[in-house]
Structure formats: C-alpha cells, structure tokens
C-alpha cells in the first residue's frame, strides 16, 4: 500500500499540467483499515475540503509525510 501511495504522490509532484484540474486531490488520504473499512484522514484542518494546486502540492507531500510517519 505504501508503495502505491508513494507512486501516486510522486506522480502528483511530477505532473506538468494543472494539478487541481487533473487530480482534484484534497488534503486528505483514504486508507482501508484491517477490517476492510475505508477511513479518510485529513492531512490538515478541513483538508477534505481543500483541493491541492500546483502551488500547494509540495505542502501536501510535507504534511502527508509527517502524518504517515
């Protein structure tokens, strides 16, 4: 799972176009717990309501690393 997450975040970082338009990625991640139940975790306050842009994608990676560590 972490390898897939890392590849997705790298793709977001490397993307040359409009990140907000192409990915529509909020400042949150969704994971499935050990019981198979999806869980959404905001990476910052109100993160599920804030879309990542080209200017803020590095912030997503920074807070994502902190939250996942």
C-alpha positions as CSV (number, residue, x, y, z in Angstrom):
1,X,0.0,0.0,0.0
2,X,2.7,2.5,0.9
3,X,4.5,1.9,-2.5
4,X,1.3,2.7,-4.3
5,X,0.8,5.8,-2.2
6,X,4.3,6.9,-2.8
7,X,3.9,6.4,-6.6
8,X,0.7,8.4,-6.6
9,X,2.3,11.3,-4.7
10,X,5.3,11.3,-7.0
11,X,3.0,11.4,-10.0
12,X,1.3,14.4,-8.4
13,X,4.6,16.1,-7.8
14,X,5.9,15.4,-11.3
15,X,2.8,16.4,-13.2
16,X,3.4,19.2,-15.7
17,X,-0.3,20.3,-16.1
18,X,-2.9,21.8,-13.8
19,X,-2.8,19.6,-10.7
20,X,-6.2,20.8,-9.3
21,X,-8.0,20.2,-12.6
22,X,-6.4,16.8,-13.4
23,X,-6.3,15.2,-9.9
24,X,-8.9,17.0,-7.8
25,X,-7.0,15.8,-4.8
26,X,-7.9,17.2,-1.4
27,X,-5.5,17.5,1.5
28,X,-6.6,14.0,2.8
29,X,-5.9,10.4,2.1
30,X,-8.2,7.4,2.2
31,X,-7.0,4.1,3.5
32,X,-8.7,0.8,4.3
33,X,-8.3,-0.4,7.9
34,X,-7.6,-4.0,8.9
35,X,-11.3,-4.7,8.9
36,X,-11.8,-3.5,5.3
37,X,-13.5,-0.3,6.3
38,X,-12.4,2.8,4.4
39,X,-11.0,5.6,6.5
40,X,-10.4,9.2,5.4
41,X,-7.7,11.2,7.1
42,X,-7.3,14.9,6.7
43,X,-3.7,16.0,6.4
44,X,-4.5,19.5,7.6
45,X,-7.5,21.2,9.2
46,X,-10.5,20.9,6.8
47,X,-8.2,19.1,4.4
48,X,-11.1,17.1,2.7
49,X,-12.5,20.5,1.6
50,X,-9.2,22.0,0.2
51,X,-8.1,20.9,-3.3
52,X,-4.3,20.6,-3.9
53,X,-3.0,23.1,-6.6
54,X,0.4,23.4,-8.3
55,X,1.4,25.9,-5.7
56,X,0.4,23.8,-2.7
57,X,1.3,20.2,-3.8
58,X,4.7,20.4,-2.1
59,X,2.8,21.2,1.1
60,X,0.7,18.0,0.6
61,X,3.8,15.9,0.4
62,X,5.3,17.6,3.5
63,X,2.2,17.2,5.7
64,X,1.5,13.7,4.3
65,X,5.0,12.6,5.2
66,X,4.5,13.9,8.7
67,X,1.1,12.3,9.2
68,X,2.2,8.9,7.8
69,X,5.4,8.7,9.8
